[in-house]
């Protein structure tokens, strides 16, 4: 049996020093409600292109991609990973692994 509280605690620790990419405003609000600094959250669907978002993160060594676990979110995750390699961005995979263990399909469900 999974200890949801322990996983959530570890999840929050894992993103404490990351730039966190989320799909939308509700995802960002959910993370902020859990104490994540809004300055560390990047929202994708705010009118800017995916390319300009990735370019703004160029050289960042600790980025967590927290797109939803649905089909569209997984596609977006793979696309971001591909773009990251072209811009010298390093993804921290641990937050996404922990998010998956929580068995929540959308970040806003946190």
C-alpha positions as CSV (number, residue, x, y, z in Angstrom):
1,X,0.0,0.0,0.0
2,X,1.3,3.4,-0.9
3,X,1.7,6.1,1.8
4,X,0.2,9.0,-0.1
5,X,1.4,11.6,2.6
6,X,5.0,10.4,2.4
7,X,5.0,10.4,-1.4
8,X,3.4,13.9,-1.4
9,X,6.1,15.1,1.1
10,X,8.9,13.7,-1.1
11,X,7.3,15.2,-4.2
12,X,7.2,18.6,-2.7
13,X,10.8,18.3,-1.5
14,X,11.8,17.2,-5.0
15,X,10.4,20.4,-6.6
16,X,11.6,22.8,-3.9
17,X,14.6,23.9,-5.9
18,X,13.3,23.3,-9.4
19,X,11.6,25.3,-12.1
20,X,8.3,23.5,-12.5
21,X,6.5,23.5,-15.9
22,X,2.7,22.9,-15.7
23,X,0.1,23.0,-18.4
24,X,-2.3,25.6,-17.0
25,X,-3.3,28.1,-14.4
26,X,-5.2,25.6,-12.2
27,X,-2.2,23.4,-12.1
28,X,-0.1,26.4,-10.9
29,X,-2.7,27.3,-8.3
30,X,-2.7,23.7,-6.9
31,X,1.1,23.8,-6.5
32,X,1.0,27.2,-4.9
33,X,-1.7,26.0,-2.4
34,X,0.8,23.3,-1.4
35,X,3.5,26.0,-0.8
36,X,5.4,26.0,-4.0
37,X,6.9,29.4,-4.8
38,X,5.0,30.9,-7.8
39,X,8.2,32.4,-9.1
40,X,9.4,28.8,-9.7
41,X,6.3,27.8,-11.8
42,X,6.1,28.2,-15.6
43,X,2.7,27.9,-17.1
44,X,2.7,26.7,-20.7
45,X,-0.8,27.7,-22.0
46,X,-0.5,31.4,-21.5
47,X,-0.4,32.5,-25.1
48,X,3.4,32.2,-25.7
49,X,4.7,29.5,-28.0
50,X,6.3,26.4,-26.6
51,X,9.5,27.4,-28.3
52,X,9.7,30.7,-26.6
53,X,9.0,29.1,-23.2
54,X,11.8,26.6,-23.7
55,X,14.2,29.3,-25.0
56,X,13.5,31.3,-21.8
57,X,14.7,28.2,-19.8
58,X,17.8,27.7,-21.8
59,X,20.7,26.5,-19.6
60,X,18.5,25.8,-16.6
61,X,19.9,22.8,-14.8
62,X,16.9,21.7,-12.8
63,X,13.5,21.7,-14.5
64,X,10.6,19.4,-13.6
65,X,8.0,18.8,-16.2
66,X,4.6,18.2,-14.6
67,X,2.2,17.9,-17.5
68,X,-0.9,15.8,-16.9
69,X,-0.8,12.0,-17.3
70,X,-3.4,12.0,-20.0
71,X,-2.6,11.5,-23.7
72,X,-2.1,15.2,-24.5
73,X,0.1,15.7,-21.4
74,X,2.3,12.8,-22.2
75,X,2.7,14.0,-25.8
76,X,3.7,17.5,-24.5
77,X,6.1,15.9,-22.0
78,X,7.9,14.1,-24.8
79,X,8.0,17.2,-27.0
80,X,9.5,19.3,-24.2
81,X,12.2,16.6,-23.5
82,X,13.2,16.7,-27.1
83,X,13.4,20.5,-27.1
84,X,15.3,20.5,-23.8
85,X,18.2,18.6,-25.3
86,X,18.6,21.3,-28.0
87,X,18.7,24.1,-25.4
88,X,20.9,22.6,-22.8
89,X,18.1,22.2,-20.3
90,X,18.3,19.4,-17.8
91,X,15.1,17.7,-16.6
92,X,14.7,16.5,-13.1
93,X,12.7,13.3,-13.6
94,X,12.0,12.5,-9.9
95,X,9.1,14.9,-9.4
96,X,7.2,13.3,-12.3
97,X,8.0,9.8,-11.1
98,X,6.5,10.7,-7.6
99,X,3.5,12.5,-9.2
100,X,2.8,9.2,-11.1
101,X,3.0,7.3,-7.8
102,X,0.2,9.5,-6.4
103,X,-2.1,8.1,-9.1
104,X,-3.5,11.4,-10.0
105,X,-3.9,12.1,-13.7
106,X,-4.0,15.9,-13.4
107,X,-1.7,18.3,-11.5
108,X,-4.7,20.4,-10.4
109,X,-5.9,17.3,-8.5
110,X,-3.1,17.7,-6.0
